Amino acid sequence: MSKNTYEIAVVPRTEKGSSAVRRARKKGLVPAVIYSKGAPGLTVYVESSAWQAATRHDANLLQLKGEGIDKLAAVKEVQFNTLKNAFIHIDFNEVIRGEKMVGTILVYPKPGQTHAGAAEDGILQQELHELDVRCLPKDLPEHIEVSIAALEIGDRITVAELELPEGVKALIDGETTVFSVQPPRLEEVDEEETDDDVEVEVISAATEKEEEEDK
């Protein structure tokens, strides 16, 4: 089992309809659905404060517990209202022990490392922060750390080059770039200033020619 499983309380939803959901949100509850293979989705509520606490942990599996509910699950989708700064809805997928699951793991550069391209002011870019994988629940890693020390300017690390734990398979194209080192950005030329300088030189040259013809 993943070492980082976080337990969170859920409350069964007894009332249906949008008005009931609005009342629940005002009480600090977030509507959620737990999807299970071959069964209808189970509608529940999660306390907003409890969910916010869960998001602060690097947990990729959740133990959902409540009245008559005890399910291991992975997050499928979270809806968040940025204007109201509030969680709107959460979807969970139940995870069955002994069956392969689809999960999402975070990707980090190894802490304390400096890429080789830094000696020439190269810029490290991380283009993939999360990786979808398939594996047994017990094999799902908390996250993966990638060595970027050997990266020179122009080099990159792809998904196919990641060292994933045994039994864990990435679900996206192996050629997808995870990290790359780009050349340093050149200072931009002030085009207006350059154009003005050129214009002044041309006007000056024409003026000198006219003066010579007048003599």
C-alpha positions as CSV (number, residue, x, y, z in Angstrom):
1,M,0.0,0.0,0.0
2,S,1.1,3.5,-0.6
3,K,2.9,4.8,2.4
4,N,0.9,8.1,2.3
5,T,-2.8,7.2,2.9
6,Y,-4.8,10.0,4.5
7,E,-8.1,9.3,6.4
8,I,-11.0,11.7,5.9
9,A,-14.5,11.6,7.2
10,V,-17.5,11.5,4.9
11,V,-21.2,12.0,5.6
12,P,-23.9,10.2,3.5
13,R,-26.1,12.5,1.5
14,T,-29.8,11.9,2.5
15,E,-31.4,14.8,0.6
16,K,-31.3,15.3,-3.1
17,G,-31.6,18.3,-5.3
18,S,-29.7,21.6,-5.9
19,S,-31.3,23.4,-3.0
20,A,-30.1,20.8,-0.6
21,V,-26.6,21.0,-2.0
22,R,-26.7,24.8,-1.6
23,R,-27.7,24.5,2.0
24,A,-25.0,22.0,2.7
25,R,-22.3,24.3,1.1
26,K,-23.4,27.1,3.4
27,K,-22.8,24.8,6.3
28,G,-19.2,24.2,5.1
29,L,-19.8,20.8,3.4
30,V,-18.5,19.9,-0.1
31,P,-20.7,17.5,-2.2
32,A,-18.8,14.4,-3.5
33,V,-19.4,11.1,-5.3
34,I,-17.6,7.9,-4.7
35,Y,-17.5,5.8,-7.9
36,S,-17.2,2.0,-7.6
37,K,-16.8,-0.5,-10.4
38,G,-20.1,-2.0,-11.4
39,A,-22.1,0.0,-8.9
40,P,-23.9,3.4,-8.9
41,G,-22.0,6.3,-7.5
42,L,-22.3,6.9,-3.7
43,T,-23.2,10.5,-2.9
44,V,-21.6,12.0,0.2
45,Y,-20.5,15.2,1.8
46,V,-17.0,16.1,3.0
47,E,-16.3,18.9,5.4
48,S,-14.5,21.7,3.6
49,S,-12.0,22.2,6.4
50,A,-11.2,18.5,6.5
51,W,-10.7,18.5,2.7
52,Q,-8.4,21.6,2.9
53,A,-6.3,19.8,5.5
54,A,-6.1,16.7,3.3
55,T,-4.8,18.8,0.3
56,R,-1.9,19.9,2.5
57,H,-0.7,16.3,2.7
58,D,1.2,14.6,-0.1
59,A,-1.5,11.9,-0.1
60,N,-2.4,10.0,-3.3
61,L,-4.8,7.5,-1.6
62,L,-7.6,8.4,0.8
63,Q,-9.4,6.2,3.4
64,L,-13.0,7.5,3.3
65,K,-14.9,6.7,6.5
66,G,-18.4,7.5,7.7
67,E,-21.7,5.9,8.6
68,G,-21.6,2.6,6.9
69,I,-18.8,3.7,4.6
70,D,-15.2,2.5,4.7
71,K,-13.6,2.8,1.3
72,L,-10.1,3.2,-0.1
73,A,-10.2,5.8,-2.9
74,A,-8.2,8.0,-5.3
75,V,-9.2,11.5,-6.3
76,K,-10.7,11.5,-9.8
77,E,-11.6,15.2,-10.1
78,V,-11.9,18.3,-7.9
79,Q,-13.9,21.4,-8.9
80,F,-12.8,24.7,-7.3
81,N,-14.4,28.1,-7.6
82,T,-11.6,30.6,-7.8
83,L,-13.9,33.6,-7.4
84,K,-15.4,32.3,-4.2
85,N,-12.2,30.5,-3.2
86,A,-14.2,27.4,-2.4
87,F,-14.3,23.7,-3.3
88,I,-17.5,23.0,-5.3
89,H,-17.4,19.2,-5.9
90,I,-15.2,16.2,-5.5
91,D,-15.2,12.8,-7.4
92,F,-13.5,9.8,-6.0
93,N,-12.7,6.4,-7.6
94,E,-12.9,3.5,-5.2
95,V,-9.6,1.5,-5.1
96,I,-9.8,-2.3,-4.7
97,R,-6.9,-4.0,-2.9
98,G,-5.3,-6.5,-5.3
99,E,-6.6,-4.8,-8.4
100,K,-4.6,-2.4,-10.6
101,M,-5.7,1.2,-10.3
102,V,-5.0,4.5,-12.1
103,G,-3.4,7.1,-9.9
104,T,-1.6,10.4,-10.2
105,I,1.8,11.0,-8.6
106,L,3.8,14.2,-8.2
107,V,7.1,14.7,-10.0
108,Y,10.0,16.7,-8.3
109,P,13.6,17.3,-9.1
110,K,16.0,15.7,-6.6
111,P,16.5,18.3,-3.8
112,G,19.8,19.9,-3.5
113,Q,20.9,19.2,-7.1
114,T,22.1,21.8,-9.6
115,H,21.9,21.0,-13.3
116,A,25.2,21.0,-15.4
117,G,23.8,23.7,-17.7
118,A,23.7,26.2,-14.8
119,A,27.4,26.8,-15.4
120,E,26.5,28.5,-18.6
121,D,23.4,30.2,-17.2
122,G,21.0,27.6,-18.6
123,I,17.5,27.7,-17.4
124,L,15.8,24.5,-16.0
125,Q,12.2,24.1,-17.0
126,Q,9.8,21.5,-15.6
127,E,7.2,20.8,-18.1
128,L,5.4,17.9,-16.4
129,H,4.5,18.1,-12.7
130,E,2.0,15.2,-12.4
131,L,2.2,11.8,-13.9
132,D,-0.7,9.4,-14.4
133,V,0.2,5.8,-13.7
134,R,-1.3,2.3,-13.5
135,C,-0.3,-0.1,-10.7
136,L,-1.5,-2.0,-7.7
137,P,-2.4,0.2,-4.7
138,K,0.4,-1.2,-2.7
139,D,2.9,-0.1,-5.4
140,L,1.7,3.4,-5.8
141,P,4.5,5.8,-4.8
142,E,3.9,8.9,-2.9
143,H,5.9,10.9,-5.5
144,I,9.0,10.5,-7.7
145,E,12.3,12.5,-7.6
146,V,14.2,12.9,-10.8
147,S,18.0,13.5,-11.0
148,I,18.6,16.6,-13.1
149,A,22.4,16.9,-12.3
150,A,23.7,15.8,-15.8
151,L,21.4,18.1,-17.8
152,E,23.3,20.4,-20.1
153,I,21.8,23.2,-22.2
154,G,19.6,21.6,-24.9
155,D,19.2,18.3,-22.9
156,R,15.9,16.9,-21.7
157,I,14.4,14.1,-19.7
158,T,11.4,12.3,-21.1
159,V,8.7,10.1,-19.4
160,A,10.4,7.0,-20.9
161,E,13.6,7.9,-19.0
162,L,12.0,8.1,-15.6
163,E,13.0,5.4,-13.1
164,L,9.6,4.3,-11.9
165,P,9.2,1.6,-9.2
166,E,8.6,-2.0,-10.3
167,G,5.0,-2.6,-11.3
168,V,4.3,1.1,-12.0
169,K,3.5,2.0,-15.6
170,A,3.2,5.6,-17.0
171,L,0.0,6.3,-19.0
172,I,1.2,9.1,-21.2
173,D,3.5,9.2,-24.3
174,G,7.1,8.2,-23.4
175,E,8.4,11.1,-25.5
176,T,6.7,13.7,-23.3
177,T,9.3,16.1,-21.8
178,V,9.5,16.2,-18.0
179,F,12.6,18.4,-17.5
180,S,14.7,20.4,-20.0
181,V,17.4,23.0,-19.9
182,Q,17.0,26.0,-22.1
183,P,19.7,28.6,-23.2
184,P,19.8,31.8,-21.2
185,R,17.5,34.6,-22.3
186,L,19.2,37.3,-24.3
187,E,18.6,40.9,-23.4
188,E,16.0,42.4,-25.6
189,V,17.1,45.3,-27.8
190,D,15.2,48.5,-27.4
191,E,13.7,48.8,-30.9
192,E,12.4,52.3,-30.6
193,E,15.8,53.6,-29.5
194,T,17.5,51.7,-32.3
195,D,15.1,53.1,-34.9
196,D,15.5,56.6,-33.7
197,D,19.3,56.3,-33.9
198,V,19.2,55.1,-37.4
199,E,16.7,57.8,-38.5
200,V,19.0,60.5,-37.0
201,E,22.0,59.1,-38.9
202,V,20.1,59.1,-42.2
203,I,18.8,62.6,-41.8
204,S,22.3,63.8,-40.8
205,A,23.9,62.2,-43.8
206,A,21.3,63.7,-46.2
207,T,21.8,67.2,-44.6
208,E,25.6,67.0,-45.1
209,K,25.1,66.1,-48.8
210,E,22.7,69.0,-49.4
211,E,25.2,71.4,-47.8
212,E,27.9,70.2,-50.1
213,E,25.7,70.7,-53.2
214,D,24.9,74.2,-52.1
215,K,28.5,75.2,-52.0
